[in-house]
Amino acid sequence: MGKGFDLGGLLKQAQELQRRIAAAQEAIGERVVEGSAGGGMVTVRVSGKLELQAVHVDPTLLEAPDREMLQDLIVAAVNDGIRRAQAVVAEEMGKLTGGLGLKLPGLG
């Protein structure tokens, strides 16, 4: 008989990869990126868990408030922050999986 399929070894590798993915997800969740809009007039901080952590509005936007513009800038800044955080997650998980083409649940 030739060499058989090493199911035990494959399962061991899968468990190790699962452990590494869990550790990476935890570390990525602690990373924070910044998004902005209006040339930095509105900035936000978003975690690797895609949670909004902070919003900063330049005080000059509040001197002569334009509610609609401010709302639009906040939405744009949050979306920018989310996109940046998603890029960090994708990059870090790509490093971990070594470009295996794995699609991981909850990561896009």
Secondary structure by P-SEA (a helix, b strand, c coil): cccccaaaaaaaaaaaaaaaaaaaaaaaaabbbbbbcccccbbbbbcccccccccccccccccccaaaaaaaaaaaaaaaaaaaaaaaaaaaaaaaaccccccccccc
